[in-house]
Amino acid sequence: SYDTYTEDAFIIKLNAGIDNINWGSCVGGLVGNGTSYSNDNFADIDFNPTTNDVYVTGYCFANSYPIVNVAGSFTGVPNTASGKQYIITQFSNSGTMKWSQLFGKYAQGRAIKFLPNGNYIVAGESYGTVVTFQTLNNGSMYFQGTNAGAGDATFAVFNSNNQLVHSSYLGGTGTE
C-alpha cells in the first residue's frame, strides 16, 4: 500500500482461479496542509503483454500522490494539489510501483490501452483554459496544442520505456 487515507484508488491482482488475492494496493494521499482527505481514482487498467506490468490511469486531488521517476522516462507536471490531476501509474506483475507521474492539472485520464507495437495510448479530458496537460507534436499524428473550449478530450502515446511520443488536445469551443 502506498497510502492509507479515505477515498484512495486501489488495485488488486487475483490468482488464475479468481478465488484468491495475489496482491493489492491503495494509492492516494492528502491535500492542502495534510489535514484534508483526497479523492483519488483509477479509471482504467491495461497490462503490457511483453512484461505483464500493469498500467492504470485516472485522477487524484492529493498533493502527496506518489511520484516515481525512472531515468530516461517521462517526468510529469509538478504536484500542486490544485484541482483534479491526470495520473498514469505502472506496477510490476508482483505489485511494486515502478513508475508514476502526474500528466496534467485540471485533467483526468479515462482510458489506457497497449498497442501491438508495444506503445500505449492514454485518453482523457481537460477542463478550462488553465490546463497543464503536456502536449508534444511528433509530426505524424493529429495535433491540437491548446485547449479550445470549456473542456477538451486529450490523448497521449508513450513508448514501452514510458517516454512521451505524442500528445494532443482534441476538441472544439464547447465541452467534449
Secondary structure, DSSP 8 states (H G I E B T S, - for coil): -----TT-EEEEEE-TTSSSEEEEEEE--EETTTTEE---EEEEEEE-TTT--EEEEEEE--SS---B--TTS--------SS-EEEEEEE-TTS-EEEEEEEEESEEEEEEEE-TTS-EEEEEEE-SS------B--SSS----S--SSB-EEEEEE-TTS-EEEEEEE--SSB-
